[in-house]
Amino acid sequence: MNSFGRIFRVSIFGESHGESVGINIDGCPAGLHLSAEDLLPDLERRKGGKGKGTTPRQEADYPFFKSGVFNGKTTGFPITILFENNNTRSEDYQKQRSFPRPGHADFTAHEKFGGHEDFRGGGHFSARLTTGLVAAGVIAKKLLQQISITATLTEVGGIKDVEQGLQKAIDAKDSVGGLVECVVKGLPIGLGEPYFDSLESTLAHMMFAIPAVKGIEFGSGFAAATMFGTEHNDVIENITGKTTTNHAGGIVGGISNGNDLVFRLAIKPTSSTPKVQHSLNWETGMMEDFSIKGRHDLCVALRAPVIVEACTAIVLVDNMMLENRIPRVLPTGFNQETIYHITSAESWEIAKEKGFYESSSLVDEGFIHCSTADQVKDTLQRFFLGQTNLVKLVIEPSKLQHPLKYEIAPSLNIAFPHVYGVINLEAVTQVLPITTYE
């Protein structure tokens, strides 16, 4: 239907030329810093009217929070966000109502809903509704912390040079499609619930909700059918699961394997094209010539990357929460507040000589244990009782050169900050002595 997700669950609503479009996000953890300004950069990337080949229709796309945020933080209850529709020209669609537009949902929607659907601007089938998905994606990206998601338009109209691909469409007075590649870095091992909720399954399910997506492939994708098994197999280099190649695209057996997640999407040409077509006029019952008027994208793939990133983030957060890797109530430091690390004064002196700080846990576990302000006292009691000559490193997360992740300690069911790499000295803003802890 119009909802997706098991714990982090999104529901979209509205029509292209209705009063508004929007989204409801249920299951978002409490305590996440969130404001309208956080959403604006990605919403700006999605907008039309900003460049060659995109629709001239421009909307402000300012997010109005109606629930779920209080005092600048998420409450843990459903978040509802509205976007007003102000720049509509519905008369364009009334004039051409006689022709169900080829490639659009006009005909199928009319048959399914008995003619009661709002057809203006494509109604509920319009890419206008992806505004809400982009908003939810920003929230999901904030929850993913150091996991990076980057989608790139790699081809337009079969040409790798985007400008040439667009010119091809302009010269033909027609629309074109494109290819989008998405790469996710920093994923943990273990996301995905085979059989039917494998990571590929849930990603593909979500991607096909994006209007105009017609195909998806992971890793080597369809090219795998032409390869030998020994060629396609990704040899495992070490105990972390790192592989020498990535033909699998970061997913094996429906489960993330810790390597980069890589997939590509085929975006069809915009169905609305000014070129004359010969198709059914359902008022006369005859096939006739017609052309589509209005404001449309020359290549809808131009605006797809940020939508792809958003939908990917939504899927990944839902999977992370299923694995209990993101707590339902976020710890204080999750929003980039100061974190702390306890060590010996001697270890700190060694760090100053080396130019960076490292601990034995970095070798044994792959990260350095840290604490939030609320966790320091308990950390001292559990690990440093009776020890002398200790120091507390005060660390500014924004200055860290390596990823910072909040991960749940299963025995305590509390999320602790972990730095995945050495701590660069520039990130240590203060060193406070702790003489003895008893």
N, C-alpha and C positions, 0 to 999 in steps of 0.2 A: 504494500500500500504506500503510504507517504511517510513511513518511519523506518529508521535503520539503526541497528546497534542493540547490544544485549545489556550492557551496563551504562556506557556512555551512549545515550540514545537521542538521535535527532529526528525531528518531525518538521517537514516544510509545509507552508501553506501560502495561499494567495494566487492571484492571476496577474498576467503581464499588464493589463489595463484596468485592474481593479483598484481599490483604494490604496492597498499596500500589499507587499509580499513580506514574508518573515520566516522565522525559525524558532522552534522550541527545543531546548537542549536539556535533557533530563540526565541525572547521574553525574553531573560535573562535581568534582570534589569541592568541599568548602574551604575557604581561605585563600583562593587565588586572587591576586591583585588584578582587577579588570576595569577598564574604562573604555569609552567610545573611541578615544584617541588610539588605543591599542589596535583597533580594527581598521583604521583608516588607510594605512599604507597598502595592505593587501586588497582592500576594496577599491582603491585607486587603480591598482593593476588590472582589475576585472572590468573597469568601466569601458563603455563605448565612447565614440566621439573623440578619441585621444590620438588617433594616428591613422595612417594610410591603411585602408582595407577593413576598418571597423565601422559599425553602424553609427550614423550621425546622432542617434538618440542619446541624450545626456540626462542623467538623473543625479541628484546630489548624493544619493546613497549614504546618507548619514544614519547611523544606527541608533534607534530609540530603544533603550532598555526598559522593559515593562515589568520585569520580575527577576528575582534570582541574584540581584547584586545589592549589597547594603554596605555603606561606609567604604566603598571602593573595593570590596572583596565579594567573591561568590559566597552564597549562603549555604549551598548544598542542595537547595531546592531548584525546580525547573527555571531555566533562564529563557525569557521570551524577548526576542529582538524584532522590531518592525522597521521596514524601509518603505517610505512613501513613494507612490507612483505619481509624478506630477507632469512629466513631459510625454503625454500620450496623444496619438492621432488615430482614434478608433475608426474614423470615417474611411480611412484607407482600406480597412478590412471589410467594412460593410459593402463597399462598392464592388469588391471582388468575391463576395460570398457565394456567387453562383458556381464558382470553380473550387472544388476541394483541391488544395495545392499539392501537386505531386511531391513526394518526399516528406511532407508534413503529416501531422496527426489529424488533420481536418476530417478526413473521411472515416478513419477508424474510431476517433473520438465521438463523431456524430452517430455512428452505428452503436457503439458501446453505451453511450449515455443518452440515447434517444433524442438527440438534438438539443438537450438542455445545457450543454457545455458552453462556457464563455469562450468564444472563438477569437475575440479581439487580441491581436498581438500574439496569437498562439495560446492565450489563456494560461492554464496550469502546465502546459507542455513547453512553455517558453524558457529559454536560458536565463530570463530575468530572475527566475527562482533560485538560480545558483548564487545570488547575492547572499542569501541566508547560509548556504553551504560554506561560502568563503568566510563568513563571520564565525561560524562554528569551527572552521579550520584554524582560525587564529587562536581561539581558545585551546584547541587541541595541541597546536604547536607550542603554546606556553607550557602546557602540561608535560610535553615530551622533553623539555629542557635541552640537553645537549645533542639530541637526535636531530640531524639536519635532513630536510627534504627539499630537493631542488628539481623542478620540472622545466624542461627546455624544449622550445619548438625547434625541431631539427630539419624539417622539410616542409615546403609549401608547394602544392601542385606538382609533386614529384621532383622538385628541384631543391637542392640543399641551400642554395642562396635564397633567403627569404624575399628579398627585394625583387629578384628575378621571377620568383614564383608568383608574387603579387602582380607584377607587370604582365605575366602570362594571362592572368585572369582579366586584367583591365583591357588588354588587346583583344581578348575573345569576347568581351562584354558578358562575362559569365562568372560564376563563383568557383572556388577551388577548396580542396581539403588540405590536410597536413598530418605530420607525424609529431608526437610529443613523447619525449623520453623522461622518465622520472627516476632519480637516484636517491636512495635513503642511506645515510651513513650513521653508524653508531647504534644499530639495533642489537639488542641482546639475543642470545640463543634461546629458542623455546617458544616463540610466539606462533600461534596457530593451533586449531583443534580439529585434527583429522577425525573422520573422513569429511563430513559435509561442511565443516567450518574451518577448513585448512586456510592458511594465510592467503594463498592464491585465490581461493574461493570467495573469501570475504572482500578482498581487494577488487576482484573482477566484478562481483555483485555491485559494489559501490560505483565503480568506474562506469558501468553501463547505465547508471542513473544520470550521468552527465549527458545532456542532449548532444547528439551528433557523433558520439563514440560508437564505432562499428567493429572494433577489434582490439585485442590485447595480447601481448606475448611477454613472457618472463625470460630473462637471460638471453640465451641464443634463440629461444622461441621456435618458430617454424623451421629455422635453419637446422635445428637438432635432428630433423627427420633425414637429413642428408649426411650426417656424421657417423663415424664409427663410435662404438661405446667407449673405447679407450681414449678417443679424441674428446668426447663430450664430458667424460667423468672429470670432476674437479678434484685433483689430488690434494689431500690434507697435509699441510706443512708441519703443524705443531698441535699441542694440546688445547690451544685456544680455538681451534677449528678453522684457522686461516687457510685458505686454499690458493693454489698457484694460479688457477683460472677461475672464472665465475660464469660458466655456461648455465648453471642452475639459476642464476639471478638472485642468489642469497636465500633461496628456499629449497629445502630438500624434504620430501615426504610430507609436504604441506606445512613444515615448521621452519622458522627462520634459523639460519645456521651461523649468524654472527658476521657474515660477510656483507658487502653492500647489497641492498635490495635494488634490483634494476628491472624495470618493465617499460614497455612502449605501447602507445595507444595510436590507433588509426582514427582520425577525425574526418568524417565525410564532408563533401562540399556543402556550403550553405544551401538549403533547399530553395529559399527565396532568391530567384535570379531574375534580372530584368529581361533576359532573353525570351523571345516568344516561344511558347510551348503549345503543343496540340494535345488536349486532354478533355476529360469529361466535364460538361456543364450539367450539373444535376437538376437544373430547372427545366432544361429542354430534353435531357436524356441523350444528347448528342455530343460527340467529340468536336471541339472547336478550338480555334487559336485564341490565346490570351497571354498576357504578360503580368507579372506581379509588381504592383506599385508599393511604395512605402520606404521605410528606412531599415536597411538590413546590412549584415556583415558580408563583405566580399569573401572573407575567409574567417570563419568562426574559430578556427584553430589558433588564431592570433591571441585570443583572450583565454585560451584553455589552460595554459600552464599553472596559473595561480589557483584555478578551480581544481585541477588535478592534485596539486599540493595539499589543498584543503581536504579533499576527500580521502587522500592517503593518510593524513594526520588523524582524521576521525576514526578510520579503521584501526590504526595502530594504537591509539589511546584506548579504544574499546578492548583490544587484545591485551594491552598492558594491564588494564584494570582487572581483566579476567585472571591474569597471572599474579594479581596482588602486588604488582610492581609500582603502582601509584596508589597511595592511601586515599581513603574517602575524606579524611580531614588532613589538609596539608600542614606539615610542620612549619614553624615560624620562618626558618631559613629558606624555604622553597622559593620564595619570591626574591631571591638574590640578596637576602640580608647577610650580614657578617657571619662568618663561620669561624670555628676555633679548632686548634690542634694542640694537644698536650705532648710534650717531649722533654728530654733532658737538656740542660744547658749545654752539656758537652756536644750533643747531637746538633744543636743549633750553631755552635762555633764551627763544627765541621761543615755545615751547610754554607756558612758564610765564605769559607775557603773554596768550596766547590763552585759556588755561584748559584746553587739550587738546593732545595731540601728534599730528601727521600727517606722512606722508612722501610723496615723489613717487610711490612705487609704489601708493599708495592711489588716485591718479588714473589711473595707467597700467594697473594690474592689478586694482584693486578691493580690495586688502588690503595690510596692512603685514607685511613679512617679519620674523620673529623666530627665535630659536634656543633649543634646550634647553641645559642646562649642558654636555653632551657636544659640542654643535655650535658653541659660541662660538669656540673656537680656530680651527676650519676656516673659519668665517665671516670672521674677521679676516684670515686668510691669503689668502682668495680675493677679498675686496672692499675691504679697508682697508690693504693693505700700503703702508707708508711714510707713511701719513697721520698727522697730529698733532692734538692737542687733541680726542680722542674721549672719549665717555662711554658707559658701559654701563648701560642702564635695567633695573632688576630689577623684574619685573612679576608681580603676584599674579593668576592667572587668575580666581579667584572674584570679584574686584572689577571685572573688565572689564564695560563696559556694552554692548559689541558682541561678536558671535560670534567664538569662537576655534575654528579647525579645523586639524587636522593633515592635511596633504596631501603626496603624494609628488612630489618633484622628479624628472621622468622621466630626466634626464641622470645623476642620482646614485642613483636608486632608494632615496631616503631620505625619510622623512616629516618635514616642517618645520612648526612652528606658524605660522599666519597669522591675523592679527586683521582681521576684516572691518568696518572702521570706524576712527574715530579712537581713540586710547588716552586714556582719561580719567585725569587726574593722580592720582586716588585709588588707581588700580591700580598706580602706580609706587611701590614701597616703598623703593627706594634708587636713588641715582645715583652710580655709581662712576667716577672718572676713569681714562682710559687715555691716558697722555701721548703715546706713540708706539708703533706696532706695526711691528716689523721682522722 
